[in-house]
């Protein structure tokens, strides 16, 4: 359809412009659905949860590393204590088993037993210190791990919610797109091309209805003489809003 074009097999001029407005309505709805798809509240919540979870994962890892280092030191002390106790038990067995009779040997063994006792006491004191260090670390790790596990559950829940919402929106977009195609087939190609060009340059709205004396696209009032001219214009004339340039349907 050009600036002046009579109706064709697609219907009357009035019907053609009404179909064009239908196309615009479907395009607007599709745009809104696509925006909704990218601005889901669940998606924003999911992003927040994932951000917090990343912090917790890092914190838990750091705490665990520190705990593992202390745990390694504790295990080493326990191994040394066990070794010293085993040696002391063996010496005492030999001392009191009647196998050693030489006084010098018994004295040397007794000195070693006393040394081992002191050594075991020192090692046990160090182990107690480590255990005391571990207590607040274990408490913090438990708190962080608990929150981390909760956030993991939240992530799974929100991922499912986002997927369900996206699936529903995509279904609505598909339905609107099909309806849009059906309406567009009733609009002449040249008029549709012009509409789509305007829609691209004018923020998504290429055609609007004249409501009262205002364009519903830019919401500006038209001069009374222009409104009167539009009312009297031929039905097949492509009218443009003199305020915003959109196709105007009276």
Backbone torsions as a table, in degrees:
resi	resn	phi	psi	omega
1	UNK	NA	132.4	178.9
2	UNK	-99.6	-170.9	179.5
3	UNK	-55.4	-35.9	176.7
4	UNK	-128.1	112.0	179.6
5	UNK	-149.3	134.9	-179.7
6	UNK	-82.6	170.4	179.3
7	UNK	-65.2	157.3	178.4
8	UNK	-131.4	-160.2	-175.5
9	UNK	-65.6	-15.3	-179.5
10	UNK	-76.2	-8.6	178.2
11	UNK	130.7	-174.1	-179.4
12	UNK	-71.4	158.8	177.6
13	UNK	-54.6	-40.3	-180.0
14	UNK	-62.4	-44.3	-179.6
15	UNK	-64.0	-37.1	179.9
16	UNK	-62.1	-45.6	-179.9
17	UNK	-67.8	-33.3	175.9
18	UNK	-65.7	-38.4	176.8
19	UNK	-65.1	-36.4	178.4
20	UNK	-62.6	-40.9	176.9
21	UNK	-65.8	-33.3	175.3
22	UNK	-63.6	-43.3	177.2
23	UNK	-58.3	-43.9	179.4
24	UNK	-62.1	-42.5	179.3
25	UNK	-61.2	-43.4	179.0
26	UNK	-65.4	-41.0	178.9
27	UNK	-63.0	-41.5	178.8
28	UNK	-62.6	-44.7	179.3
29	UNK	-63.4	-41.6	178.8
30	UNK	-62.9	-42.3	177.6
31	UNK	-61.0	-42.2	179.9
32	UNK	-64.5	-40.8	178.9
33	UNK	-65.0	-41.7	179.0
34	UNK	-65.3	-38.1	176.9
35	UNK	-65.6	-42.4	178.8
36	UNK	-60.6	-37.0	-179.1
37	UNK	-63.6	-35.1	-178.6
38	UNK	-89.5	-8.0	-176.7
39	UNK	-125.3	35.2	179.0
40	UNK	-63.3	132.7	176.8
41	UNK	-60.7	-33.3	177.4
42	UNK	-64.7	-33.9	179.5
43	UNK	-68.5	-40.7	177.7
44	UNK	-64.9	-41.4	178.3
45	UNK	-64.8	-39.9	178.6
46	UNK	-62.1	-42.6	178.7
47	UNK	-61.6	-40.0	178.4
48	UNK	-65.0	-43.2	179.7
49	UNK	-63.8	-42.7	-179.2
50	UNK	-65.9	-36.2	176.6
51	UNK	-64.4	-45.6	178.4
52	UNK	-65.4	-39.2	-179.7
53	UNK	-63.4	-39.1	178.6
54	UNK	-61.4	-40.7	178.0
55	UNK	-63.9	-44.3	-178.4
56	UNK	-66.4	-39.3	179.0
57	UNK	-61.9	-44.2	179.1
58	UNK	-64.1	-44.5	-179.8
59	UNK	-63.7	-44.7	179.6
60	UNK	-61.7	-39.9	178.6
61	UNK	-63.2	-44.9	-179.1
62	UNK	-64.7	-44.2	179.3
63	UNK	-62.7	-43.1	-178.7
64	UNK	-63.3	-38.5	177.6
65	UNK	-60.6	-45.5	178.6
66	UNK	-64.0	-39.7	179.6
67	UNK	-67.0	-39.8	179.2
68	UNK	-62.8	-37.9	179.5
69	UNK	-64.5	-45.0	177.6
70	UNK	-66.7	-39.3	178.6
71	UNK	-62.3	-37.0	177.3
72	UNK	-65.0	-41.3	177.9
73	UNK	-65.3	-39.0	178.4
74	UNK	-64.4	-43.4	179.7
75	UNK	-62.5	-38.9	178.8
76	UNK	-64.7	-41.2	178.5
77	UNK	-64.2	-43.2	179.6
78	UNK	-61.2	-37.2	178.2
79	UNK	-66.5	-41.9	178.6
80	UNK	-66.2	-40.3	178.9
81	UNK	-63.2	-45.0	179.5
82	UNK	-61.8	-41.3	178.4
83	UNK	-62.9	-42.4	-179.7
84	UNK	-66.9	-39.9	179.0
85	UNK	-65.3	-40.1	178.7
86	UNK	-63.4	-42.9	179.1
87	UNK	-64.1	-43.6	-179.9
88	UNK	-63.1	-43.4	178.7
89	UNK	-60.6	-41.8	179.3
90	UNK	-64.6	-42.0	179.0
91	UNK	-64.0	-45.0	-179.6
92	UNK	-63.6	-37.5	178.1
93	UNK	-61.5	-42.2	-179.0
94	UNK	-71.2	-38.5	-178.8
95	UNK	-64.7	-42.0	-174.5
96	UNK	-101.1	8.1	-179.5
97	UNK	-96.0	-0.2	178.6
98	UNK	79.2	8.9	-178.9
99	UNK	-82.3	-25.4	-178.7
100	UNK	-112.8	126.6	-178.9
101	UNK	-115.7	-21.8	-178.1
102	UNK	-69.9	128.3	-177.9
103	UNK	-60.1	-40.8	-179.6
104	UNK	-60.8	-44.2	-179.6
105	UNK	-65.2	-41.5	178.9
106	UNK	-64.0	-40.0	179.0
107	UNK	-64.2	-42.7	179.4
108	UNK	-62.9	-40.5	179.8
109	UNK	-68.2	-37.7	178.2
110	UNK	-64.1	-40.2	178.0
111	UNK	-63.5	-40.8	179.1
112	UNK	-66.6	-38.2	177.7
113	UNK	-62.0	-43.6	178.1
114	UNK	-63.8	-40.8	177.7
115	UNK	-61.8	-42.3	179.6
116	UNK	-65.0	-36.1	178.4
117	UNK	-63.5	-43.9	177.9
118	UNK	-64.3	-41.3	-179.6
119	UNK	-62.4	-43.4	179.2
120	UNK	-63.6	-41.0	179.7
121	UNK	-63.2	-43.4	178.8
122	UNK	-62.5	-45.0	-179.6
123	UNK	-63.9	-39.6	179.3
124	UNK	-66.8	-37.2	176.5
125	UNK	-62.7	-42.4	178.8
126	UNK	-65.9	-37.0	178.3
127	UNK	-66.2	-39.9	177.8
128	UNK	-61.6	-40.9	178.2
129	UNK	-60.3	-43.2	179.3
130	UNK	-65.3	-41.0	179.2
131	UNK	-62.0	-37.3	177.4
132	UNK	-67.0	-36.6	175.9
133	UNK	-66.5	-34.6	-176.4
134	UNK	-72.4	-28.3	-174.6
135	UNK	-56.2	-55.3	179.5
136	UNK	-67.3	-30.5	178.8
137	UNK	-66.0	-45.0	178.4
138	UNK	-63.4	-37.7	179.2
139	UNK	-64.8	-45.2	179.2
140	UNK	-66.0	-41.0	179.5
141	UNK	-62.3	-37.1	178.7
142	UNK	-64.5	-42.7	179.7
143	UNK	-65.1	-47.9	-179.0
144	UNK	-63.9	-42.5	-178.9
145	UNK	-65.4	-37.8	179.1
146	UNK	-64.1	-46.4	178.5
147	UNK	-66.4	-39.1	178.9
148	UNK	-60.3	-44.2	179.7
149	UNK	-64.3	-36.9	177.9
150	UNK	-66.1	-41.8	179.6
151	UNK	-67.7	-33.1	175.2
152	UNK	-63.2	-42.3	177.0
153	UNK	-63.6	-41.5	178.5
154	UNK	-61.4	-40.5	-179.5
155	UNK	-62.1	-45.4	179.1
156	UNK	-61.1	-44.1	-179.6
157	UNK	-63.0	-45.0	-177.5
158	UNK	-71.2	-36.2	176.1
159	UNK	-60.2	-40.0	178.0
160	UNK	-67.7	-40.1	179.7
161	UNK	-65.6	-42.0	178.5
162	UNK	-63.5	-45.1	-179.4
163	UNK	-60.3	-42.2	179.7
164	UNK	-66.1	-42.4	-179.9
165	UNK	-65.2	-43.0	179.2
166	UNK	-63.4	-41.0	179.2
167	UNK	-61.5	-42.7	178.8
168	UNK	-65.6	-42.7	179.6
169	UNK	-65.8	-42.3	179.3
170	UNK	-61.6	-37.0	177.2
171	UNK	-65.1	-41.4	178.2
172	UNK	-65.2	-40.3	178.3
173	UNK	-62.7	-42.2	179.8
174	UNK	-62.4	-41.5	179.8
175	UNK	-66.4	-44.4	179.1
176	UNK	-64.7	-38.9	179.6
177	UNK	-64.4	-39.9	177.9
178	UNK	-64.5	-43.1	179.0
179	UNK	-66.3	-36.0	178.4
180	UNK	-63.8	-43.4	178.2
181	UNK	-60.9	-42.6	-179.4
182	UNK	-62.5	-42.3	179.5
183	UNK	-70.0	-38.7	-176.9
184	UNK	-66.0	-28.7	179.9
185	UNK	-66.1	-16.6	-179.6
186	UNK	-96.6	6.0	179.1
187	UNK	-111.8	128.9	178.7
188	UNK	-52.9	143.9	-174.2
189	UNK	-58.0	-41.3	-177.5
190	UNK	-67.0	-38.4	178.4
191	UNK	-69.0	-39.3	179.5
192	UNK	-65.2	-40.5	178.3
193	UNK	-63.5	-41.9	179.4
194	UNK	-64.0	-43.7	178.1
195	UNK	-59.0	-47.3	-176.5
196	UNK	-65.7	-34.7	177.1
197	UNK	-65.3	-44.6	178.2
198	UNK	-64.9	-40.2	180.0
199	UNK	-60.8	-38.2	180.0
200	UNK	-66.8	-39.7	-175.4
201	UNK	-88.3	-14.7	-174.4
202	UNK	-116.2	34.7	171.7
203	UNK	70.9	28.2	174.0
204	UNK	100.5	-8.8	-179.8
205	UNK	-119.4	111.6	-179.5
206	UNK	-104.7	-17.5	-179.6
207	UNK	-138.6	141.9	-178.0
208	UNK	-144.8	158.6	179.0
209	UNK	-93.3	146.0	172.5
210	UNK	-82.3	115.0	-178.5
211	UNK	-114.8	113.5	-174.1
212	UNK	65.0	-117.2	176.2
213	UNK	-116.7	21.2	-176.0
214	UNK	-123.7	150.0	174.3
215	UNK	-82.6	125.8	-179.1
216	UNK	-74.7	-6.0	177.4
217	UNK	-84.5	-49.2	-179.3
218	UNK	-103.9	-9.9	178.1
219	UNK	62.5	24.3	176.9
220	UNK	-101.0	149.0	178.9
221	UNK	-81.5	138.9	177.3
222	UNK	-94.4	152.1	176.2
223	UNK	-57.7	147.4	-176.6
224	UNK	-58.5	-38.2	-179.7
225	UNK	-66.0	-36.6	179.4
226	UNK	-68.5	-39.7	177.9
227	UNK	-63.4	-41.8	179.8
228	UNK	-64.9	-38.4	179.6
229	UNK	-65.3	-40.9	-179.8
230	UNK	-63.4	-42.4	-179.2
231	UNK	-60.9	-32.2	-176.0
232	UNK	-95.8	-2.4	-176.4
233	UNK	-68.6	152.5	176.5
234	UNK	-56.5	147.3	-175.6
235	UNK	-61.0	-27.0	-176.4
236	UNK	-96.5	6.8	-179.4
237	UNK	-79.0	133.9	175.3
238	UNK	-83.1	112.7	-176.5
239	UNK	-102.2	134.8	178.0
240	UNK	-112.2	141.2	176.1
241	UNK	-65.2	127.2	-178.2
242	UNK	-77.9	-1.5	177.2
243	UNK	-95.6	-43.0	-174.5
244	UNK	-122.0	-14.8	177.4
245	UNK	89.8	2.8	179.3
246	UNK	-74.7	156.3	173.2
247	UNK	-67.1	126.3	-173.8
248	UNK	-110.6	125.9	-179.6
249	UNK	-111.0	114.0	-178.6
250	UNK	-74.7	NA	NA
